[in-house]
Amino acid sequence: MSSSSDAGRRTVAFLPPRLMSGGTQRHLIEVLRFIDRGRFRPLVVVAKSGGDLGRVVAESDVELVELGLGESLASLDFARCVRHTARLFAARGVDVVQCFQWRPALIGLAAARLARRGRIVAGRRSVPVERGLKALLDDLVVQLADRVVVNAESLRPGGRAGARTEVIPSGVDTDRFRPDLEARARGRAALGVANGTALVGTVGRLEIRKGTDTLLEAAARLEAAGVTRWHLALVGDGPARADLEARAARLGIADRVTFLGERSDVRETLAALDVFVLPSRTEGMSNALLEAQATSLPVVATAVGGNPEVVAADATGLLVPADDPPAMARAIADLVAAPARAAALGAGGRRRVEERYGARAMVQRLEAVYDAVATGVPALTQLPSVA
């Protein structure tokens, strides 16, 4: 097969985690949608098969390779995946390897070294809540990468890796994520939520760092805070789901909480909401938060990571401490009780996303990084504007 240089384009191999509807995966979809196909040829390699966004990648006219990796790194299966990926990099003439999260990044690093093809761009979009093996492996990837891209200043690594790091905020397609009255009606009907019931929701993987347990605890306090009619919609799946369902039952709110699981298109759910909540304990720059603001939703977010970079307190949303259910409940109740204020915050949030976090500008900045790392240019002093 001809190389990318023969075709006059750079081949960029993207190695994301499993293609379920998480923020990293939706970020990848935006990149694939807007990347300049005249200059770049994208290739997507996933370690683990499954997930609802594989179809979306395929429909983007992008080659998708699923490695079928098992759970263990210390296995012949992992070595097989590395060899397969190395052969793929050589055959496709890969120039840049964009890795997300530590497991696919380790495959990408090893395969690029074996094939002697591809400069490594490590994407860091969040940090683990606790230090452990995963955090150490994530740090190792950052140290070994040729370039690091983070989506919030709070994620910039220290030391020499910091000098190889570019801060590129996340971006969303504001033509796709916008207020939609028809979608709002369909979404509320599907959930059985009547007019006059406050529909609160979030989008995110069901795991400890996302703080969904805090949101459930806050929801259980809403009636005491003055919100008598409410329903909670949770989009996403993950290892904490069973525990969260049990917690909702213990709190006596199971009949008011809908676990929607993975969704390949979250636009209709967002359009149906009255308030969006991001209860994370740690966060980079959340795609879900930007998508909610682009939909003109009033938001409540924890003041962690990149959230304060996105949410201008009392102008585009409300910020609360992490792990503080009473404060979160009060913030939600304040927005429900003051619809005019909530609408103003939602409108302010959309303006902010339009001005600062457009997907096309985000991808143009990534393209500049890919060009630079492929040609050995040092860290860039200036990137295309995000405005």
ROBADO-833576 format. One line per 4 residues: number of its first residue (from 1); their letters; for each residue x negated, y, z of C-alpha. Coordinates in nm, 3 decimals, always signed. Example, Ala and Ser with C-alpha at 12.3 -4.5 7.8 and 13.67 -1.06 7.14 Angstrom:
BEGIN
1) as) -1.230/-0.450/+0.780  -1.367/-0.106/+0.714
This chain:
BEGIN
1) msss) +0.000/+0.000/+0.000  -0.130/+0.348/-0.082  -0.258/+0.562/+0.203  -0.100/+0.882/+0.323
5) sdag) -0.385/+1.081/+0.169  -0.309/+0.922/-0.172  +0.051/+1.033/-0.132  -0.056/+1.381/-0.027
9) rrtv) +0.112/+1.343/+0.309  -0.003/+1.264/+0.660  +0.145/+0.949/+0.808  +0.256/+0.996/+1.168
13) aflp) +0.338/+0.684/+1.368  +0.580/+0.750/+1.655  +0.574/+0.503/+1.944  +0.876/+0.574/+2.170
17) prlm) +1.026/+0.356/+2.442  +1.326/+0.138/+2.358  +1.568/+0.328/+2.136  +1.848/+0.385/+2.385
21) sggt) +2.012/+0.724/+2.432  +1.757/+0.882/+2.666  +1.611/+1.231/+2.641  +1.282/+1.115/+2.489
25) qrhl) +1.462/+0.913/+2.225  +1.698/+1.199/+2.135  +1.392/+1.426/+2.112  +1.247/+1.183/+1.858
29) ievl) +1.569/+1.192/+1.655  +1.543/+1.571/+1.634  +1.179/+1.544/+1.522  +1.271/+1.295/+1.251
33) rfid) +1.557/+1.514/+1.138  +1.347/+1.828/+1.093  +0.993/+1.711/+1.014  +0.873/+1.825/+0.671
37) rgrf) +0.889/+1.509/+0.459  +0.686/+1.681/+0.188  +0.387/+1.698/+0.426  +0.448/+1.413/+0.671
41) rplv) +0.558/+1.053/+0.640  +0.707/+0.928/+0.971  +0.689/+0.568/+1.089  +0.861/+0.450/+1.410
45) vvak) +0.717/+0.154/+1.605  +0.902/+0.035/+1.916  +0.761/-0.217/+2.161  +1.100/-0.349/+2.270
49) sggd) +1.393/-0.426/+2.046  +1.747/-0.305/+2.109  +1.907/+0.026/+2.192  +2.178/+0.221/+2.020
53) lgrv) +1.956/+0.472/+1.836  +1.785/+0.222/+1.605  +2.066/+0.270/+1.357  +2.018/+0.647/+1.369
57) vaes) +1.646/+0.607/+1.294  +1.720/+0.376/+1.002  +1.977/+0.620/+0.866  +1.707/+0.890/+0.875
61) dvel) +1.526/+0.703/+0.595  +1.237/+0.620/+0.829  +1.060/+0.284/+0.846  +1.135/+0.118/+1.180
65) velg) +0.922/-0.168/+1.315  +1.032/-0.354/+1.630  +0.752/-0.546/+1.804  +0.968/-0.747/+2.045
69) lges) +0.734/-0.709/+2.343  +0.819/-0.895/+2.664  +0.794/-0.754/+3.014  +0.432/-0.835/+3.099
73) lasl) +0.129/-0.637/+2.986  -0.113/-0.912/+3.087  +0.000/-1.157/+2.823  -0.078/-1.293/+2.478
77) dfar) +0.245/-1.126/+2.368  +0.096/-0.783/+2.440  -0.218/-0.876/+2.246  +0.000/-0.989/+1.956
81) cvrh) +0.180/-0.653/+1.952  -0.150/-0.466/+1.948  -0.283/-0.674/+1.657  +0.043/-0.635/+1.463
85) tarl) +0.042/-0.258/+1.520  -0.326/-0.229/+1.421  -0.257/-0.408/+1.092  +0.041/-0.178/+1.037
89) faar) -0.167/+0.135/+1.104  -0.430/+0.017/+0.854  -0.175/-0.076/+0.588  +0.016/+0.251/+0.618
93) gvdv) -0.295/+0.469/+0.643  -0.180/+0.621/+0.972  -0.334/+0.961/+1.048  -0.169/+1.051/+1.380
97) vqcf) -0.017/+0.834/+1.652  +0.240/+1.016/+1.866  +0.299/+0.813/+2.183  +0.570/+0.853/+2.445
101) qwrp) +0.548/+0.694/+2.792  +0.269/+0.469/+2.913  +0.368/+0.127/+2.776  +0.400/+0.219/+2.405
105) alig) +0.105/+0.455/+2.450  -0.121/+0.169/+2.560  -0.022/-0.026/+2.249  -0.085/+0.279/+2.031
109) laaa) -0.424/+0.352/+2.188  -0.545/-0.005/+2.156  -0.412/-0.047/+1.802  -0.564/+0.279/+1.681
113) rlar) -0.905/+0.180/+1.818  -0.879/-0.168/+1.665  -0.767/-0.038/+1.325  -0.998/+0.265/+1.339
117) rgri) -0.697/+0.463/+1.217  -0.502/+0.740/+1.384  -0.577/+1.019/+1.630  -0.374/+0.988/+1.948
121) vagr) -0.124/+1.252/+2.062  +0.013/+1.165/+2.406  +0.354/+1.310/+2.484  +0.426/+1.371/+2.852
125) rsvp) +0.790/+1.463/+2.914  +0.820/+1.376/+3.283  +0.616/+1.246/+3.574  +0.694/+0.949/+3.804
129) verg) +0.853/+1.026/+4.140  +0.603/+0.806/+4.322  +0.235/+0.736/+4.261  +0.167/+0.377/+4.163
133) lkal) +0.045/+0.164/+3.874  +0.274/+0.333/+3.621  +0.154/+0.678/+3.725  -0.210/+0.565/+3.703
137) lddl) -0.153/+0.423/+3.355  +0.020/+0.744/+3.248  -0.282/+0.942/+3.372  -0.516/+0.706/+3.186
141) vvql) -0.329/+0.762/+2.859  -0.352/+1.138/+2.903  -0.726/+1.119/+2.968  -0.793/+0.898/+2.663
145) adrv) -0.572/+1.085/+2.415  -0.717/+1.318/+2.152  -0.441/+1.570/+2.225  -0.164/+1.599/+2.483
149) vvna) +0.176/+1.760/+2.427  +0.396/+1.849/+2.725  +0.737/+2.011/+2.712  +0.700/+2.223/+3.026
153) eslr) +0.411/+2.413/+3.183  +0.466/+2.224/+3.507  +0.355/+1.902/+3.331  +0.019/+2.031/+3.209
157) pggr) -0.253/+1.793/+3.337  -0.553/+1.920/+3.526  -0.920/+1.886/+3.437  -1.052/+1.838/+3.086
161) agar) -0.721/+1.697/+2.961  -0.560/+2.033/+3.035  -0.785/+2.196/+2.773  -0.656/+1.947/+2.513
165) tevi) -0.293/+2.014/+2.601  -0.030/+2.210/+2.408  +0.294/+2.318/+2.578  +0.581/+2.281/+2.331
169) psgv) +0.928/+2.324/+2.480  +1.196/+2.075/+2.382  +1.438/+2.181/+2.112  +1.792/+2.096/+2.010
173) dtdr) +1.992/+2.141/+1.693  +2.240/+2.413/+1.786  +2.445/+2.339/+1.474  +2.514/+1.990/+1.610
177) frpd) +2.551/+2.085/+1.976  +2.811/+2.358/+2.004  +3.156/+2.409/+2.158  +3.415/+2.191/+1.984
181) lear) +3.779/+2.211/+2.095  +3.886/+1.905/+1.896  +3.604/+1.696/+2.043  +3.696/+1.829/+2.388
185) argr) +4.052/+1.707/+2.349  +3.942/+1.366/+2.219  +3.686/+1.319/+2.496  +3.924/+1.408/+2.776
189) aalg) +4.197/+1.187/+2.630  +3.955/+0.894/+2.607  +3.872/+0.937/+2.976  +4.234/+0.988/+3.074
193) vang) +4.156/+1.330/+3.222  +4.454/+1.565/+3.229  +4.448/+1.940/+3.193  +4.380/+2.102/+3.528
197) talv) +4.136/+1.830/+3.633  +3.776/+1.947/+3.654  +3.562/+1.711/+3.448  +3.204/+1.709/+3.577
201) gtvg) +2.932/+1.508/+3.407  +2.570/+1.432/+3.343  +2.358/+1.254/+3.082  +2.051/+1.056/+3.179
205) rlei) +1.895/+0.721/+3.250  +2.027/+0.561/+3.568  +1.707/+0.545/+3.771  +1.581/+0.692/+4.097
209) rkgt) +1.402/+0.995/+3.950  +1.721/+1.117/+3.781  +1.896/+1.170/+4.116  +2.236/+1.036/+4.010
213) dtll) +2.287/+0.913/+4.366  +2.269/+1.276/+4.482  +2.537/+1.369/+4.230  +2.766/+1.094/+4.362
217) eaaa) +2.714/+1.218/+4.718  +2.794/+1.572/+4.600  +3.106/+1.454/+4.420  +3.231/+1.292/+4.740
221) rlea) +3.216/+1.639/+4.902  +3.405/+1.822/+4.627  +3.749/+1.795/+4.786  +3.618/+1.943/+5.111
225) agvt) +3.465/+2.222/+4.899  +3.810/+2.303/+4.757  +3.816/+2.101/+4.432  +4.113/+1.870/+4.474
229) rwhl) +4.139/+1.748/+4.114  +3.813/+1.626/+3.964  +3.659/+1.341/+3.768  +3.293/+1.250/+3.714
233) alvg) +3.157/+1.110/+3.386  +2.809/+0.953/+3.378  +2.645/+0.891/+3.039  +2.349/+0.655/+3.044
237) dgpa) +2.237/+0.319/+3.172  +1.942/+0.182/+3.363  +1.816/-0.024/+3.654  +2.004/+0.173/+3.921
241) radl) +2.350/+0.124/+3.769  +2.469/-0.155/+3.999  +2.351/+0.033/+4.308  +2.522/+0.350/+4.188
245) eara) +2.849/+0.169/+4.122  +2.829/+0.021/+4.473  +2.756/+0.366/+4.618  +3.060/+0.514/+4.443
249) arlg) +3.273/+0.238/+4.595  +3.130/+0.297/+4.945  +3.201/+0.669/+4.912  +3.561/+0.593/+4.816
253) iadr) +3.536/+0.769/+4.479  +3.504/+0.473/+4.239  +3.841/+0.552/+4.079  +3.719/+0.905/+4.002
257) vtfl) +3.386/+0.805/+3.842  +3.345/+0.664/+3.491  +3.017/+0.496/+3.397  +3.009/+0.543/+3.021
261) gers) +2.684/+0.357/+2.955  +2.464/+0.439/+2.658  +2.603/+0.665/+2.388  +2.437/+0.721/+2.051
265) dvre) +2.620/+1.052/+2.021  +2.680/+1.243/+2.344  +2.830/+1.549/+2.174  +3.193/+1.453/+2.236
269) tlaa) +3.133/+1.379/+2.603  +2.954/+1.712/+2.652  +3.232/+1.895/+2.469  +3.487/+1.743/+2.709
273) ldvf) +3.312/+1.859/+3.028  +3.390/+2.161/+3.244  +3.058/+2.153/+3.434  +2.730/+1.980/+3.351
277) vlps) +2.499/+1.874/+3.634  +2.133/+1.771/+3.612  +2.048/+1.622/+3.955  +1.688/+1.513/+3.876
281) rteg) +1.422/+1.468/+4.143  +1.153/+1.525/+3.880  +1.189/+1.657/+3.529  +0.995/+1.789/+3.234
285) msna) +1.219/+1.986/+3.003  +1.544/+1.798/+2.979  +1.699/+1.750/+2.636  +2.030/+1.678/+2.806
289) llea) +2.017/+2.014/+2.984  +1.945/+2.200/+2.660  +2.221/+2.010/+2.479  +2.468/+2.102/+2.753
293) qats) +2.371/+2.468/+2.735  +2.395/+2.464/+2.355  +2.751/+2.335/+2.406  +2.818/+2.649/+2.616
297) lpvv) +2.864/+2.451/+2.935  +2.801/+2.608/+3.275  +2.524/+2.403/+3.432  +2.405/+2.313/+3.780
301) atav) +2.045/+2.189/+3.784  +1.788/+2.105/+4.047  +1.500/+2.351/+4.077  +1.232/+2.100/+3.976
305) ggnp) +0.985/+2.067/+3.688  +1.086/+2.260/+3.379  +1.446/+2.320/+3.487  +1.379/+2.676/+3.615
309) evva) +1.215/+2.752/+3.278  +1.544/+2.668/+3.106  +1.801/+2.787/+3.360  +1.791/+3.156/+3.447
313) adat) +1.956/+3.148/+3.788  +2.294/+3.325/+3.795  +2.254/+3.420/+3.427  +2.269/+3.090/+3.240
317) gllv) +2.342/+2.848/+3.524  +2.292/+2.765/+3.890  +1.983/+2.610/+4.050  +1.997/+2.400/+4.367
321) padd) +1.734/+2.207/+4.564  +1.678/+1.841/+4.477  +1.828/+1.583/+4.715  +2.078/+1.833/+4.858
325) ppam) +2.433/+1.703/+4.802  +2.606/+1.983/+5.001  +2.434/+2.256/+4.795  +2.516/+2.073/+4.472
329) arai) +2.881/+2.031/+4.574  +2.908/+2.402/+4.661  +2.759/+2.504/+4.326  +2.998/+2.281/+4.131
333) adlv) +3.293/+2.407/+4.334  +3.191/+2.770/+4.278  +3.197/+2.719/+3.901  +3.530/+2.536/+3.907
337) aapa) +3.685/+2.811/+4.121  +3.563/+3.092/+3.895  +3.633/+2.997/+3.530  +3.548/+3.342/+3.396
341) raaa) +3.207/+3.332/+3.562  +3.155/+2.974/+3.442  +3.236/+3.077/+3.084  +2.994/+3.370/+3.105
345) lgag) +2.715/+3.143/+3.229  +2.792/+2.894/+2.952  +2.778/+3.165/+2.686  +2.451/+3.292/+2.831
349) grrr) +2.307/+2.943/+2.821  +2.391/+2.899/+2.454  +2.231/+3.233/+2.366  +1.915/+3.132/+2.553
353) veer) +1.892/+2.799/+2.370  +1.949/+2.966/+2.033  +1.675/+3.219/+2.105  +1.412/+2.991/+2.260
357) ygar) +1.479/+2.623/+2.210  +1.578/+2.558/+1.850  +1.482/+2.215/+1.716  +1.337/+2.340/+1.388
361) amvq) +1.088/+2.572/+1.559  +0.992/+2.295/+1.802  +0.913/+2.059/+1.514  +0.711/+2.324/+1.333
365) rlea) +0.492/+2.355/+1.641  +0.447/+1.977/+1.655  +0.352/+1.977/+1.287  +0.078/+2.230/+1.362
369) vyda) -0.057/+1.998/+1.633  -0.049/+1.696/+1.399  -0.242/+1.888/+1.133  -0.496/+2.008/+1.388
373) vatg) -0.561/+1.673/+1.552  -0.581/+1.491/+1.217  -0.853/+1.730/+1.097  -1.042/+1.755/+1.426
377) vpal) -0.947/+2.115/+1.501  -0.984/+2.200/+1.874  -0.691/+2.304/+2.090  -0.483/+2.565/+1.911
381) tqlp) -0.482/+2.921/+2.036  -0.152/+3.004/+1.871  +0.146/+2.796/+1.763  +0.446/+2.891/+1.549
385) sva) +0.699/+3.093/+1.749  +0.981/+2.909/+1.924  +1.220/+3.198/+1.861
